[in-house]
Amino acid sequence: MQYLVVIEKGDSSYGAYVPDLPGCVAAAESEAEVRQLIREAIEFHIEGLREHGEPVPVPNSSSAIVEVGAA
């Protein structure tokens, strides 16, 4: 499965979350590290859902880059 991951750069770190997996988040000092941590978080999150007999959400989110002109 492929889930959309949103990565945001803060003042001193990076954060990541998965819209289709509420509560699945990661934070790190570098983008490379947050990418690795969110991948691990997704695997752990799905494993926990399965262990508790809960359904694994189907990936539904998508993304787009929208260009906005100056007003």
C-alpha positions in Angstrom: 0.0 0.0 0.0 1.1 3.6 -0.6 0.0 6.3 1.8 0.3 10.0 1.3 2.8 11.5 3.8 2.8 15.2 4.5 6.2 16.5 5.5 6.5 20.0 7.0 9.7 21.9 7.7 9.7 23.8 11.0 12.3 26.3 12.4 14.6 23.6 13.7 13.1 20.2 12.7 10.8 18.3 10.3 7.4 16.8 11.0 5.5 14.2 9.1 2.0 12.8 9.3 -0.3 10.5 7.3 -3.8 11.9 6.7 -5.3 8.4 6.2 -3.8 7.1 9.5 -4.9 9.5 12.3 -2.3 9.7 15.0 0.6 8.4 12.8 3.2 11.1 13.1 7.0 11.5 13.2 9.5 14.3 13.9 13.2 14.6 13.3 16.1 17.0 12.7 16.4 16.2 9.0 14.1 15.4 6.1 15.9 12.2 5.5 15.4 11.1 9.1 11.7 12.0 9.2 11.1 10.1 6.0 12.6 7.0 7.6 10.8 7.5 10.9 7.4 8.0 9.3 7.9 4.8 7.2 8.6 2.9 10.5 5.6 4.7 12.1 3.3 3.6 9.3 4.4 0.0 9.6 4.0 0.0 13.4 0.6 1.7 13.2 -0.8 -0.8 10.8 0.7 -3.7 12.8 -1.1 -2.3 15.9 -4.4 -2.0 14.1 -4.2 -5.6 12.9 -3.2 -6.9 16.4 -6.3 -5.2 17.8 -8.6 -6.5 15.1 -9.3 -3.1 13.7 -9.6 -2.3 10.0 -6.6 -0.9 8.2 -7.7 2.3 6.4 -7.4 2.2 2.6 -5.2 5.0 1.3 -7.6 7.7 0.0 -5.6 10.9 0.2 -4.0 12.5 -2.8 -2.0 15.7 -3.3 -1.7 18.4 -5.9 0.5 21.5 -6.3 -1.6 24.5 -7.2 0.1 27.5 -8.7 -1.3 30.8 -7.5 -0.5 34.0 -9.4 0.2 37.4 -7.7 -3.0 39.4 -7.1 
